[in-house]
Amino acid sequence: MAQQTLIVLVTTRNGYALLHRDELPQATVPNHGDLALTGRLTLARQTGHLTDITRAWTVQPTTDHGELWVLDGGTLDTVPDATEDTSPNARWAPVTSLTDNAAVQEALDAAETGVSIRLPVN
C-alpha cells in the first residue's frame, strides 16, 4: 500500500490557522490506518484541539507514489482565548504565512469555496 501522509487544517473565519511548532499538524498514516482517526489523534496530540474529522480539502499524489491529504479540522469564528487548554507548542498564525506548500494553498482555496472530499471509510 502506498504511503499516506496528512496535514490537518484548522482555520478561523478571520484568517488564522492552528500550527504545531510553526507548521500545520501532520502525520504519516499507519498501514491500513484510518485517515480520520489519525488526523483527529494527531491534531489532539500536537495542539490540544479536539474535533471530529470527516472531510478533506484536497488530496495530491506524492513523489513516492503515495498521497498527501489535507484534512478539514474545522473553522472557528475567531482565535480562541489564550486560557483554553492547548499544547505549549501550538499557536495561531495568519493563513497568509502558509504560502510555501502547494497542497495547503489548494486546500485553502477549497476551504474558501466550500468544496471538500468525504474521507474514505476503512
Secondary structure in CASP SS format (residue, H / E / C, confidence):
PFRMAT SS
TARGET T0000
AUTHOR 0000-0000-0000
METHOD secondary structure of the structure
MODEL  1
M C 1.00
A C 1.00
Q C 1.00
Q E 1.00
T E 1.00
L E 1.00
I E 1.00
V E 1.00
L E 1.00
V E 1.00
T E 1.00
T E 1.00
R C 1.00
N C 1.00
G C 1.00
Y E 1.00
A E 1.00
L E 1.00
L E 1.00
H E 1.00
R C 1.00
D C 1.00
E E 1.00
L C 1.00
P C 1.00
Q E 1.00
A E 1.00
T E 1.00
V C 1.00
P C 1.00
N C 1.00
H C 1.00
G C 1.00
D C 1.00
L H 1.00
A H 1.00
L H 1.00
T H 1.00
G H 1.00
R H 1.00
L H 1.00
T H 1.00
L H 1.00
A H 1.00
R H 1.00
Q H 1.00
T H 1.00
G C 1.00
H C 1.00
L C 1.00
T C 1.00
D C 1.00
I C 1.00
T C 1.00
R E 1.00
A E 1.00
W E 1.00
T E 1.00
V E 1.00
Q E 1.00
P E 1.00
T C 1.00
T C 1.00
D C 1.00
H C 1.00
G C 1.00
E E 1.00
L E 1.00
W E 1.00
V E 1.00
L E 1.00
D E 1.00
G E 1.00
G E 1.00
T E 1.00
L E 1.00
D C 1.00
T C 1.00
V C 1.00
P C 1.00
D C 1.00
A C 1.00
T C 1.00
E C 1.00
D C 1.00
T C 1.00
S C 1.00
P C 1.00
N C 1.00
A E 1.00
R E 1.00
W E 1.00
A E 1.00
P E 1.00
V H 1.00
T H 1.00
S H 1.00
L C 1.00
T C 1.00
D C 1.00
N C 1.00
A H 1.00
A H 1.00
V H 1.00
Q H 1.00
E H 1.00
A H 1.00
L H 1.00
D H 1.00
A H 1.00
A H 1.00
E H 1.00
T H 1.00
G C 1.00
V C 1.00
S C 1.00
I E 1.00
R E 1.00
L C 1.00
P C 1.00
V C 1.00
N C 1.00
END
